[in-house]
Amino acid sequence: MKTRGKILIADDETEFKAELQATLEGQHYQVVTVGNKTQAQEMTRRESPDLVILGTLAPRGDAFLFHQWLRRSQHFSELPLIVIDASPDKQLTRGWTKDEGLRLEAEDYFSKPVNPTSLLPFIEKLLDKVTLKIKVLIADDHVVAREGIRTLLNLQKDIEVVGEAIDGKEAVVKTRQLAPDIVLMDIVMPLMDGLEATRQICQDTRVLILSQYDDEDTILASYQAGAVGFIPKNSASTRLINDIRTASKTEKSQHAISKS
């Protein structure tokens, strides 16, 4: 089953962290856990989570510093954040100070003890907003082509480029790792061509073939491989955007996008 979103838990209490992780993984969320501020910053950069659950971190004040780092970051300033403060009896030594609390920017705030199950409705609501974006993987062996497509897609509020691949083999691997909604697949690539890569992933992911070769045989071969659409590279950028949005709403087994 496809994961529902990636969550980073930053907390220095092992028991609480393990219980929360088990609860979330039981709901098919992908979970990454860390125990201090340095690890939290490193894993945020590496994993690009969809949501952060920020618990207590030692020494006192590090949770707030990580919060500030997120909110001042160019890439993570809008990342949804749930803060779980220390229990009332420990807040004077381990919790957020009054000044930190006044500067808190988070979607939800709780204090320990908290039942992990009670957090699920709040997490689901926040991730529903995040996962509305169409996640796209770009597979093309030409750097300039990938950069141009990525720049265009990054301008769209409802589309997110989650990764790139330089050949068909890497496209298969990254599709399984990143679970994109759409793969934009070039045909002529080294190691494994785009048609074979499409055959290997089309049961789980929608594939749009993006190729400079737009003859009838190539288009037919693309659909036979399992693609849901074919886009000539010389088409207008608006067509690419529209076809991505259309493909994200179609069933994987349907060829709903026009071949013309």
WORAFEN-V740900 format. One record per backbone hydrogen bond with DSSP energy under -0.5 kcal/mol. CO is the residue of the C=O (numbers start at 1). NH is the residue of the N-H. If there is no record, write none. Layout:
BEGIN
[[CO | NH] [CO | NH]]
END
This chain:
BEGIN
[[5 | 7] [5 | 30] [6 | 50] [6 | 51] [7 | 9] [7 | 32] [8 | 10] [8 | 53] [9 | 11] [9 | 34] [10 | 55] [12 | 14] [13 | 17] [14 | 18] [15 | 19] [16 | 20] [17 | 21] [18 | 22] [19 | 23] [20 | 24] [21 | 25] [22 | 26] [23 | 27] [24 | 27] [24 | 29] [25 | 28] [28 | 4] [30 | 7] [32 | 9] [34 | 11] [36 | 40] [37 | 41] [38 | 42] [39 | 43] [40 | 44] [41 | 45] [42 | 46] [43 | 47] [44 | 48] [50 | 80] [51 | 8] [52 | 54] [52 | 82] [53 | 10] [53 | 55] [54 | 84] [56 | 12] [59 | 62] [61 | 65] [62 | 66] [63 | 67] [64 | 68] [65 | 69] [66 | 70] [67 | 71] [68 | 72] [69 | 73] [70 | 73] [73 | 77] [76 | 79] [80 | 52] [81 | 107] [81 | 108] [82 | 54] [83 | 85] [83 | 110] [85 | 112] [87 | 90] [87 | 91] [88 | 91] [90 | 93] [90 | 94] [90 | 95] [97 | 101] [98 | 102] [99 | 103] [100 | 103] [101 | 104] [108 | 83] [110 | 85] [112 | 88] [114 | 116] [115 | 118] [115 | 119] [116 | 119] [116 | 120] [117 | 120] [119 | 122] [119 | 123] [120 | 124] [121 | 125] [122 | 126] [123 | 127] [124 | 128] [125 | 129] [126 | 130] [127 | 131] [129 | 132] [130 | 133] [133 | 135] [134 | 136] [134 | 160] [135 | 181] [135 | 182] [136 | 162] [136 | 163] [137 | 139] [137 | 184] [138 | 140] [138 | 165] [139 | 186] [141 | 143] [142 | 146] [143 | 147] [144 | 148] [145 | 149] [146 | 150] [147 | 151] [148 | 152] [149 | 153] [150 | 154] [151 | 155] [152 | 155] [153 | 156] [156 | 159] [158 | 134] [160 | 136] [160 | 162] [163 | 138] [165 | 140] [167 | 171] [168 | 172] [169 | 173] [170 | 174] [171 | 175] [172 | 176] [173 | 177] [174 | 178] [175 | 179] [181 | 206] [182 | 137] [182 | 184] [183 | 185] [183 | 208] [184 | 139] [184 | 186] [185 | 210] [187 | 189] [187 | 194] [190 | 168] [190 | 192] [192 | 168] [193 | 197] [194 | 198] [195 | 199] [196 | 200] [197 | 201] [198 | 201] [198 | 202] [201 | 204] [201 | 205] [206 | 183] [207 | 209] [207 | 228] [207 | 229] [208 | 185] [209 | 211] [209 | 231] [211 | 233] [212 | 214] [215 | 219] [216 | 220] [217 | 221] [218 | 222] [219 | 223] [220 | 224] [221 | 225] [222 | 226] [222 | 227] [223 | 226] [228 | 257] [229 | 209] [231 | 211] [232 | 235] [236 | 239] [236 | 240] [237 | 241] [238 | 242] [239 | 243] [240 | 244] [241 | 245] [242 | 246] [243 | 247] [244 | 248] [245 | 249] [246 | 249] [247 | 250] [251 | 254] [254 | 256]]
END
